[in-house]
């Protein structure tokens, strides 16, 4: 008996797989609720983040996606000396990296990065690019 006779077509399988992938990407790229409420888009397109109120940034090495600037996803990490903003575009071919338990990983080709954006494993040949940011009191302005 063919798959079509059983009500399962190749098109249905592909449609289901694409839908599942889309939901996974949406979940992976969504901001954590605590971070989302502490990020404000400024009129010039930059982002203002109240970093001391974002739980993911409470400890050194903590990192969180904060939104997009000029269509590119950006994140902030807590360093020993303050905060660092960086692009989530993989330097290998530009795919958006996603957070995992150990840092950031590129879903396209598997490059791995530390929570602070430094390169761990290629094919990328450098870490994630820094995005200009300035800290004033507890507000980090990114972009």
GROMACS elastic network, one bead per residue, 0.5 to 0.9 nm:
[ bonds ]
;  ai    aj funct       b0    kb
    1     4     6  0.82940   500
    1     5     6  0.63611   500
    1     6     6  0.72779   500
    2     5     6  0.52355   500
    2     6     6  0.66323   500
    2     7     6  0.89571   500
    2     8     6  0.87102   500
    3     6     6  0.51387   500
    3     7     6  0.64564   500
    3     8     6  0.51207   500
    3     9     6  0.58496   500
    3    10     6  0.79557   500
    4     8     6  0.52045   500
    4     9     6  0.50259   500
    4    10     6  0.81578   500
    5     8     6  0.73762   500
    5     9     6  0.85532   500
    6     9     6  0.83279   500
    7    12     6  0.89870   500
    8    11     6  0.83144   500
    8    12     6  0.64058   500
    8    13     6  0.72089   500
    9    12     6  0.51309   500
    9    13     6  0.64008   500
    9    14     6  0.87053   500
   10    13     6  0.51219   500
   10    14     6  0.61832   500
   10    15     6  0.84988   500
   11    14     6  0.51351   500
   11    15     6  0.59544   500
   11    16     6  0.84801   500
   12    15     6  0.50502   500
   12    16     6  0.60620   500
   12    17     6  0.85181   500
   13    16     6  0.51894   500
   13    17     6  0.61326   500
   13    18     6  0.86414   500
   14    17     6  0.50283   500
   14    18     6  0.60858   500
   14    19     6  0.85158   500
   15    18     6  0.52190   500
   15    19     6  0.61641   500
   15    20     6  0.86496   500
   16    19     6  0.51119   500
   16    20     6  0.61678   500
   16    21     6  0.85878   500
   17    20     6  0.51535   500
   17    21     6  0.61541   500
   17    22     6  0.86028   500
   18    21     6  0.50357   500
   18    22     6  0.60873   500
   18    23     6  0.86534   500
   19    22     6  0.50569   500
   19    23     6  0.62734   500
   19    24     6  0.86290   500
   20    23     6  0.51837   500
   20    24     6  0.61888   500
   20    25     6  0.87032   500
   21    24     6  0.50317   500
   21    25     6  0.61970   500
   21    26     6  0.85808   500
   22    25     6  0.51922   500
   22    26     6  0.61413   500
   22    27     6  0.86081   500
   23    26     6  0.50513   500
   23    27     6  0.61241   500
   23    28     6  0.85357   500
   24    27     6  0.51552   500
   24    28     6  0.60765   500
   24    29     6  0.85721   500
   25    28     6  0.50155   500
   25    29     6  0.60099   500
   25    30     6  0.84560   500
   25    98     6  0.88003   500
   26    29     6  0.52842   500
   26    30     6  0.60213   500
   27    30     6  0.53641   500
   27    31     6  0.86115   500
   28    31     6  0.83655   500
   28    98     6  0.63257   500
   28    99     6  0.73430   500
   29    65     6  0.77626   500
   29    67     6  0.88763   500
   29    73     6  0.85832   500
   29    96     6  0.87643   500
   29    97     6  0.89637   500
   29    98     6  0.68675   500
   29    99     6  0.85235   500
   30    33     6  0.86385   500
   30    36     6  0.88656   500
   30    65     6  0.80507   500
   30    67     6  0.84584   500
   31    34     6  0.81772   500
   31    35     6  0.63949   500
   31    36     6  0.56585   500
   31    64     6  0.77301   500
   31    65     6  0.60714   500
   31    66     6  0.63439   500
   31    67     6  0.70940   500
   32    35     6  0.53357   500
   32    36     6  0.60783   500
   32    37     6  0.88235   500
   32    56     6  0.89198   500
   32    64     6  0.78037   500
   32    65     6  0.79728   500
   32    66     6  0.85546   500
   33    36     6  0.50689   500
   33    37     6  0.63976   500
   33    38     6  0.88822   500
   34    37     6  0.55775   500
   34    38     6  0.67422   500
   34    53     6  0.78629   500
   34    54     6  0.59666   500
   34    55     6  0.70143   500
   34    56     6  0.86011   500
   35    38     6  0.52069   500
   35    39     6  0.64283   500
   35    49     6  0.81705   500
   35    50     6  0.86170   500
   35    51     6  0.84897   500
   35    53     6  0.78666   500
   35    54     6  0.52235   500
   35    55     6  0.76231   500
   35    56     6  0.79149   500
   35    64     6  0.75697   500
   35    65     6  0.81021   500
   35    66     6  0.66941   500
   36    39     6  0.54380   500
   36    40     6  0.83056   500
   36    54     6  0.87671   500
   36    66     6  0.69909   500
   36    67     6  0.82480   500
   37    40     6  0.79600   500
   37    54     6  0.87812   500
   38    48     6  0.81442   500
   38    49     6  0.57337   500
   38    50     6  0.53943   500
   38    51     6  0.75844   500
   38    53     6  0.68147   500
   38    54     6  0.68217   500
   38    66     6  0.89867   500
   39    47     6  0.65861   500
   39    48     6  0.56639   500
   39    50     6  0.66847   500
   39    51     6  0.87784   500
   39    66     6  0.67828   500
   39    67     6  0.80535   500
   40    46     6  0.85954   500
   40    47     6  0.56928   500
   40    48     6  0.51369   500
   40    49     6  0.65160   500
   40    50     6  0.87046   500
   41    44     6  0.81753   500
   41    45     6  0.62192   500
   41    46     6  0.60137   500
   41    48     6  0.63316   500
   41    49     6  0.89125   500
   41    67     6  0.89373   500
   42    45     6  0.54320   500
   42    46     6  0.53076   500
   42    47     6  0.57838   500
   42    48     6  0.68248   500
   42   141     6  0.89841   500
   43    46     6  0.73769   500
   44    47     6  0.88685   500
   45    68     6  0.89265   500
   45    69     6  0.64282   500
   45    70     6  0.73417   500
   45   143     6  0.75790   500
   46    68     6  0.87621   500
   46    69     6  0.64409   500
   46    70     6  0.87978   500
   46   141     6  0.68132   500
   46   142     6  0.56112   500
   47    66     6  0.80928   500
   47    67     6  0.78097   500
   47    68     6  0.82207   500
   47    69     6  0.75419   500
   47   140     6  0.80426   500
   47   141     6  0.56652   500
   47   142     6  0.51171   500
   47   143     6  0.66670   500
   48    51     6  0.89407   500
   48   139     6  0.61927   500
   48   140     6  0.56487   500
   48   142     6  0.63282   500
   49    52     6  0.87636   500
   49    53     6  0.87379   500
   49    54     6  0.84439   500
   49    66     6  0.77949   500
   49   138     6  0.80497   500
   49   139     6  0.53367   500
   49   140     6  0.50971   500
   49   141     6  0.63738   500
   49   142     6  0.78190   500
   50    53     6  0.57656   500
   50    54     6  0.70079   500
   50   137     6  0.89834   500
   50   138     6  0.55479   500
   50   140     6  0.64702   500
   50   141     6  0.89343   500
   51    54     6  0.53705   500
   51    55     6  0.84667   500
   51    57     6  0.65644   500
   51    58     6  0.82528   500
   51    76     6  0.87784   500
   51    78     6  0.89488   500
   51    83     6  0.85172   500
   51   138     6  0.58505   500
   51   139     6  0.60916   500
   51   140     6  0.65251   500
   52    55     6  0.76030   500
   52    57     6  0.70229   500
   52    58     6  0.67504   500
   52   138     6  0.59500   500
   52   139     6  0.81023   500
   53    56     6  0.89573   500
   53    57     6  0.80823   500
   53    58     6  0.80905   500
   53   138     6  0.84740   500
   54    57     6  0.55600   500
   54    58     6  0.69018   500
   54    64     6  0.86556   500
   55    58     6  0.52870   500
   55    59     6  0.83671   500
   55    62     6  0.85927   500
   56    59     6  0.72733   500
   56    61     6  0.89835   500
   56    62     6  0.52592   500
   56    63     6  0.59133   500
   56    64     6  0.62489   500
   56    77     6  0.84893   500
   56    78     6  0.86757   500
   57    60     6  0.72130   500
   57    61     6  0.77627   500
   57    63     6  0.59737   500
   57    64     6  0.73448   500
   57    76     6  0.79854   500
   57    77     6  0.65034   500
   57    78     6  0.55562   500
   57    83     6  0.86033   500
   58    61     6  0.89626   500
   58    62     6  0.68320   500
   58    78     6  0.75510   500
   59    62     6  0.55237   500
   59    63     6  0.89902   500
   59    78     6  0.66078   500
   59    79     6  0.83734   500
   60    63     6  0.86571   500
   60    77     6  0.78024   500
   60    79     6  0.51758   500
   60    80     6  0.59937   500
   60    81     6  0.89544   500
   60    82     6  0.86391   500
   61    77     6  0.62855   500
   61    78     6  0.53873   500
   61    79     6  0.59886   500
   61    80     6  0.81673   500
   61   114     6  0.85767   500
   61   115     6  0.59458   500
   61   116     6  0.64129   500
   62    76     6  0.84294   500
   62    77     6  0.55597   500
   62    78     6  0.54979   500
   62    79     6  0.81020   500
   62   115     6  0.66662   500
   62   116     6  0.79944   500
   63    75     6  0.69040   500
   63    76     6  0.55771   500
   63    78     6  0.64345   500
   63    99     6  0.86718   500
   63   103     6  0.81210   500
   63   115     6  0.57539   500
   63   116     6  0.69629   500
   64    74     6  0.87234   500
   64    75     6  0.54158   500
   64    76     6  0.56515   500
   64    77     6  0.65643   500
   64    99     6  0.79871   500
   64   115     6  0.86140   500
   65    68     6  0.87367   500
   65    73     6  0.73382   500
   65    74     6  0.58591   500
   65    76     6  0.64461   500
   65    77     6  0.88628   500
   65    88     6  0.82002   500
   65    98     6  0.87690   500
   65    99     6  0.82734   500
   66    73     6  0.77509   500
   66    74     6  0.60383   500
   66    75     6  0.52130   500
   66    76     6  0.68214   500
   67    72     6  0.81961   500
   67    73     6  0.56581   500
   67    74     6  0.57665   500
   67    75     6  0.72019   500
   68    71     6  0.55792   500
   68    72     6  0.50167   500
   68    74     6  0.56366   500
   68    75     6  0.87085   500
   68    87     6  0.89659   500
   69    72     6  0.53065   500
   69    73     6  0.65359   500
   69    74     6  0.69751   500
   69   142     6  0.84542   500
   69   143     6  0.67289   500
   70    73     6  0.85115   500
   70   143     6  0.89629   500
   72    87     6  0.69540   500
   72    88     6  0.72864   500
   72    89     6  0.70522   500
   72    96     6  0.82316   500
   73    86     6  0.87684   500
   73    87     6  0.60952   500
   73    88     6  0.53555   500
   73    89     6  0.70083   500
   73    96     6  0.70954   500
   73    97     6  0.88791   500
   74    85     6  0.69261   500
   74    86     6  0.56234   500
   74    88     6  0.52971   500
   74    89     6  0.81681   500
   74   131     6  0.78549   500
   74   142     6  0.87408   500
   75    84     6  0.83433   500
   75    85     6  0.56303   500
   75    86     6  0.55234   500
   75    87     6  0.64363   500
   75    88     6  0.66570   500
   75   131     6  0.89819   500
   76    83     6  0.66735   500
   76    84     6  0.55597   500
   76    86     6  0.64188   500
   76    87     6  0.89826   500
   76   116     6  0.80527   500
   76   142     6  0.88249   500
   77    82     6  0.85879   500
   77    83     6  0.56136   500
   77    84     6  0.53551   500
   77    85     6  0.64869   500
   77    86     6  0.82689   500
   77   115     6  0.68558   500
   77   116     6  0.56258   500
   77   117     6  0.83969   500
   78    81     6  0.80406   500
   78    82     6  0.59402   500
   78    84     6  0.65291   500
   78   115     6  0.89539   500
   78   116     6  0.76246   500
   79    82     6  0.51465   500
   79    83     6  0.54097   500
   79    84     6  0.68692   500
   79   116     6  0.74864   500
   80    83     6  0.81623   500
   82   135     6  0.85239   500
   83   133     6  0.85487   500
   83   134     6  0.89571   500
   83   135     6  0.80616   500
   83   140     6  0.79978   500
   84   116     6  0.75490   500
   84   130     6  0.72843   500
   84   131     6  0.78835   500
   84   132     6  0.84902   500
   84   133     6  0.72914   500
   85   116     6  0.87563   500
   85   129     6  0.86894   500
   85   130     6  0.58801   500
   85   131     6  0.52329   500
   85   132     6  0.68790   500
   85   133     6  0.63507   500
   85   140     6  0.89435   500
   85   142     6  0.67780   500
   85   143     6  0.86577   500
   86    89     6  0.88837   500
   86   116     6  0.83462   500
   86   117     6  0.71629   500
   86   128     6  0.63095   500
   86   129     6  0.54558   500
   86   132     6  0.80468   500
   87    90     6  0.80923   500
   87    96     6  0.87042   500
   87   117     6  0.86253   500
   87   128     6  0.60425   500
   87   129     6  0.54373   500
   87   130     6  0.62624   500
   87   131     6  0.62372   500
   88    91     6  0.88724   500
   88    94     6  0.85154   500
   88    95     6  0.81269   500
   88    96     6  0.53957   500
   88    97     6  0.54001   500
   88    98     6  0.76808   500
   88   104     6  0.84656   500
   88   117     6  0.84220   500
   88   128     6  0.65914   500
   88   129     6  0.79228   500
   89    92     6  0.85420   500
   89    93     6  0.80586   500
   89    95     6  0.55088   500
   89    97     6  0.62123   500
   89   106     6  0.86584   500
   89   128     6  0.70269   500
   89   129     6  0.79706   500
   90    93     6  0.61379   500
   90    95     6  0.53769   500
   90    96     6  0.60147   500
   90    97     6  0.60628   500
   90   105     6  0.86475   500
   90   106     6  0.64931   500
   90   111     6  0.77665   500
   90   124     6  0.71809   500
   90   127     6  0.81658   500
   90   128     6  0.64363   500
   90   129     6  0.86084   500
   91    94     6  0.57014   500
   91    95     6  0.81883   500
   91   124     6  0.58545   500
   91   125     6  0.74605   500
   91   126     6  0.67931   500
   91   127     6  0.71999   500
   91   128     6  0.64383   500
   91   129     6  0.76602   500
   92    95     6  0.79928   500
   92   109     6  0.84832   500
   92   111     6  0.80611   500
   92   122     6  0.81728   500
   92   123     6  0.65903   500
   92   125     6  0.70808   500
   92   126     6  0.83151   500
   93   108     6  0.85031   500
   93   109     6  0.88048   500
   93   124     6  0.81310   500
   94    97     6  0.86837   500
   95   106     6  0.66772   500
   95   107     6  0.74247   500
   95   108     6  0.64219   500
   95   109     6  0.88089   500
   96   105     6  0.87798   500
   96   106     6  0.66181   500
   96   107     6  0.77046   500
   96   108     6  0.85310   500
   97   104     6  0.59146   500
   97   105     6  0.51951   500
   97   107     6  0.64705   500
   97   108     6  0.85094   500
   97   111     6  0.85727   500
   97   112     6  0.85942   500
   97   113     6  0.88563   500
   98   103     6  0.83703   500
   98   104     6  0.53121   500
   98   105     6  0.54656   500
   98   106     6  0.64343   500
   98   107     6  0.72938   500
   99   102     6  0.79224   500
   99   103     6  0.57629   500
   99   105     6  0.64392   500
   99   115     6  0.81683   500
  100   103     6  0.54239   500
  100   104     6  0.56724   500
  100   105     6  0.67574   500
  101   104     6  0.81656   500
  102   105     6  0.86963   500
  102   112     6  0.87657   500
  102   113     6  0.81827   500
  102   114     6  0.66811   500
  102   115     6  0.69688   500
  103   112     6  0.74059   500
  103   113     6  0.57373   500
  103   116     6  0.76090   500
  103   117     6  0.77164   500
  104   111     6  0.84276   500
  104   112     6  0.58543   500
  104   114     6  0.62305   500
  104   115     6  0.62789   500
  104   116     6  0.87926   500
  104   117     6  0.72962   500
  105   108     6  0.89245   500
  105   109     6  0.88446   500
  105   110     6  0.61429   500
  105   111     6  0.57429   500
  105   113     6  0.61807   500
  105   114     6  0.88038   500
  106   109     6  0.60127   500
  106   111     6  0.51580   500
  106   112     6  0.64553   500
  106   113     6  0.85204   500
  107   110     6  0.57660   500
  107   111     6  0.79853   500
  108   111     6  0.82467   500
  109   122     6  0.83740   500
  109   123     6  0.71612   500
  109   124     6  0.88040   500
  110   121     6  0.79592   500
  110   122     6  0.72512   500
  110   123     6  0.74830   500
  110   124     6  0.89192   500
  111   119     6  0.78418   500
  111   120     6  0.75740   500
  111   121     6  0.53342   500
  111   123     6  0.57045   500
  111   124     6  0.58868   500
  112   117     6  0.88525   500
  112   118     6  0.85708   500
  112   119     6  0.62924   500
  112   120     6  0.53017   500
  112   122     6  0.67113   500
  112   123     6  0.88579   500
  112   124     6  0.83444   500
  113   116     6  0.75940   500
  113   117     6  0.52430   500
  113   118     6  0.52522   500
  113   120     6  0.50418   500
  113   121     6  0.69914   500
  113   122     6  0.89407   500
  113   127     6  0.68318   500
  113   128     6  0.76801   500
  114   117     6  0.51098   500
  114   118     6  0.52202   500
  114   119     6  0.65443   500
  114   120     6  0.65064   500
  114   127     6  0.87431   500
  115   118     6  0.75745   500
  116   128     6  0.85414   500
  117   120     6  0.89312   500
  117   127     6  0.56171   500
  117   128     6  0.50064   500
  117   129     6  0.78097   500
  117   130     6  0.85102   500
  118   126     6  0.74012   500
  118   128     6  0.64223   500
  119   122     6  0.73623   500
  119   124     6  0.75598   500
  119   125     6  0.74508   500
  119   126     6  0.57108   500
  119   128     6  0.73521   500
  120   126     6  0.89843   500
  120   127     6  0.81417   500
  121   124     6  0.72808   500
  121   125     6  0.83976   500
  122   125     6  0.60693   500
  122   126     6  0.82484   500
  124   127     6  0.75903   500
  126   129     6  0.84695   500
  127   130     6  0.89117   500
  130   133     6  0.88017   500
  131   142     6  0.69224   500
  131   143     6  0.61881   500
  132   141     6  0.84357   500
  132   142     6  0.60318   500
  132   143     6  0.54021   500
  133   140     6  0.64916   500
  133   141     6  0.53884   500
  133   143     6  0.61013   500
  134   139     6  0.82429   500
  134   140     6  0.55732   500
  134   141     6  0.53050   500
  134   142     6  0.67790   500
  134   143     6  0.89205   500
  135   138     6  0.68286   500
  135   139     6  0.57209   500
  135   141     6  0.63676   500
  135   142     6  0.88848   500
  136   139     6  0.54091   500
  136   140     6  0.64633   500
  136   141     6  0.80528   500
  137   140     6  0.81879   500
